């Protein structure tokens, strides 16, 4: 399954390149993403546990976090800190 997902993502990225789109979709381990120094959003413990449960049930978050990769190859989270934390907690 993971190989098919990666193939679809690469095919999608090739289409984006044809239109000179500056962004790419990548699959990365959520534990490797660097969070922002401050996250303006708050989520209660109960809501976070529900998000973890949903990710376990669904196999991943329903919406992808938005990140940027610096020149050293490190991904920084712009949006989706709770989803990243919950995905890491869900394994």
PEZIFEN-V991503 format. One record per helix or strand of 2 or more residues. SS is the DSSP state (~ for helix, > for strand). FROM is the first residue (numbers start at 0). TO is the last residue. If there is no record, write none. Layout:
ss={SS/SS}
from={FROM/FROM}
to={TO/TO}
This chain:
ss={~/~/~/>/>/~}
from={1/29/44/65/74/80}
to={17/31/57/68/78/89}
